Amino acid sequence: MNNSTGGHTIIGYNPSTGATSKRFDGVVAGTKGAGHKIATYSISFKHQGVHDYYCSVHAIIAKEPGNRFVAKVRPGVHGFGDPMAGRIIVTTDPKLLAENPKTAHEKILPRYFGG
């Protein structure tokens, strides 16, 4: 879900190799402002696991010591100290599911509209 006025991308990547996903790759449009329709991106995962992603507008993938790849803030992107990246955990574990929203349509931060 993209609450900001600027567009973003959702690109999956492998932290062990830095390779980007061919299937987990999309664009999420920005919204015109508070009260306007919020853009979403949805994907279904067939198997449990951990999926890392980043926004290529705001981040690059960089190799860290120990040969691990992570999302870092894209040089020249102003106003963001965060690389706009994250991790999706696909699970059927009832304890983990109870701690999170039931659907992707729920806002994790109530009344939040950010940019």
N, C-alpha and C positions, 0 to 999 in steps of 0.2 A: 504494500500500500504506500503510495507516494503522497504525502501531505504537503509537500513544498511546491512552490511555483515553477521550479526548474525541472527539466527532464532528468532522468537517471537511467542507468542500465543495471541489469541483474545478470552477472556473468559468473557461472560456476567455475571453480578451478581446483586442481589437485595440489594440496600443500606439499606433497612429497616431490612432485615433478615441476610444478608451475604451469602445467598444461591446462588450457582452458577447455571447458566443456563444449561439445558440439550441440548438445541437447538442451542444456540449462543456460540459455543465452537470450535475453530479451530486453526490450525498451519499455520504460514506464513514463508516460507523459506527465508533465506538471499540471497543477490545477490553477485556475484563474485567481483563486483566493478563498478566504474563509466563506463557507456556505456553498461553494461550487462543488461539482462532482469530483471525487477523489479517484485518481487513476490506480489501478491494481494490476498485478502480474501474478498469475497462478501457474503452478506446475504440480503434477502428481508424481510421486516417487513409488516405484513398485516394491522396493526393498527397504528395510530398516538400515540406518546408517547416518553418517555425519556428512554434510555437504557444505563446503565453504563457498562464499560468493563475495563479489565486490562490485562497486560502481566504477566503470572505466572512465567516466567523466571526471571523477574525483580521486581515483586511485590507480596505482600501478602495482604489478606484482614484482617483488624484489626477493632475491635470494639472501637468506640469513645465514650466520654461522651454523654449522651443523647440517647444511644443505636442505634447510626447510624454506619454503616460499611463503611469504606473507604479503598482505595488502598494505601499502604505504601511501601516504598522501601524495597525490600527483603534484610534482613541482609546478609552480605557477598558478595553482588553483587557490584563489584568495578567499578568505572567510571561513575556511573549514580546517580545524585542527585534527579532525578524525578522517580516516580514509574511506568512510562509508562502506564498510565491509561487515560481514557477519558469518554466522554459522547456523545452519538449519539441522536440527536433530529429528530424524524420522524414527519414531518408536511406537510400540504398542504398550509400553510400560505404564500401568495405571497411575503410579505415583508421579511420574514426570508429566503425564497428560493432565493431571489434576491441578498442576501448578501453572498451566498456560491457558490462554484463550481457546475456546472450543473451535473457532473458525478464524480464517485469515481476515474476516470482515470486522472483527472486533479491534478497537483501538487499544493498544497496550498502554498508552499514556492518555488518560481521559482528558478531554477538552484541548488536546495538544494540536496546534497548527503551527508548523515550523517552516523554516526556509533554509 
